[in-house]
Amino acid sequence: MAVENRKQIILQSLVSLLEERNLSKVTTALLAEKSDISEAALYKHFPSKRSIYLELFSFCDETISSKCAEYKKNKSFDKNDSKNLFMFCILFIEKNKGFARLLSREALSANEQNVVDATNQFYERLELNFKQLLNKNAKALVTQPGVSSQLIVTTFEGTISRYIRSKFKEKPSQYIENIWILLENTLFK
């Protein structure tokens, strides 16, 4: 089997374990078993457990960052851009439960500090992206774009936490329109 295919299997196995397990930590032995390879083979593809998490996180980060870039290309202000980006982020997490655990940092131990740092930077970039979208017409906002973007990202993080707390049973898509209406009424004049 090709190296890239094996790496993909390992990453998919990690996502699956993060989705299905109630315990927050996944061991390399468990990941190797789920991937149907030996632990030694696991380390042939990734130098450390930390690097597996980091590569998985990078996929999540790149997916959401590319969507942000799409909306930022639009030169004119459209408050639906903020809504659509928020909805995309929520639905992406709903469909990829393992990423929810990663973005909540729940699945990470002290040994994965670089992934925790990357996650923190992800939220800072996401907030900056929302701020840049909202900055296109700051006059339409009740308060500054920075404060508004902070509220959006805080709501996103809270939604992830609630989704995990419900053990992935209460899907954010059930109430996300209502949440956005509340956000929109709070953010825009």
Buried (B, 14 or more C-beta within 10 A) or exposed (E): EEEEEBBEBBBBBBBBBBBEBEEBBBEBEBBBBBBEBEBEEBBEBBEEBBBBBBBBBBBBBEBBBEBBEEBBEEEEBEBEBBBBBBBBBBBBBBEBBBBBBBBBBBBBBEEBEBBBEBBEEBBEBBBBBBBBBBBBBBEEBEEEBBEBBBBBBEBBBEBBBEBBEEEBEEBBEEEBEEBBEEBBEBBBE
